[in-house]
């Protein structure tokens, strides 16, 4: 059974000198997308899932760079969906489980 679909809501920060979006799932801040210093020929966006419990067993990159905002959002979405499936499948005996359950509850996923 696939994990539930969770809406991701980008909130533009207005207190910075560059575009940055804090990405929320429910009440949980799950990561960030921001533009790196643009050049005359390119615009690079950084994204990261960095405010929820993650470790190397997730099986996917939880951060990356893209040449456009839409591409960064798409890669963020894909990584979040991998994280969500990983978090839901985490065994109850795993020591990370209490923190993951807290993240899932804030996202609005029943545990």
Long-range contacts (C-beta under 8 A, 24 or more apart in sequence): 2-85, 3-81, 3-84, 3-85, 3-88, 3-109, 4-84, 4-109, 6-80, 6-84, 6-107, 6-108, 6-109, 8-76, 8-77, 8-80, 10-73, 19-69, 23-76, 25-80, 25-107, 25-108, 26-106, 26-107, 26-108, 27-106, 27-107, 27-108, 28-52, 28-103, 28-106, 28-107, 30-80, 30-107, 31-62, 31-76, 31-80, 33-69, 33-72, 33-73, 33-76, 35-69, 36-65, 42-67, 43-67, 43-68, 45-69, 45-71, 45-72, 46-72, 47-72, 47-73, 47-75, 47-76, 47-79, 49-76, 49-79, 49-80, 49-83, 52-83, 52-87, 52-100, 52-103, 53-87, 53-96, 53-99, 53-100, 53-103, 54-83, 55-96, 57-86, 58-82, 58-83, 58-86, 59-86, 84-109
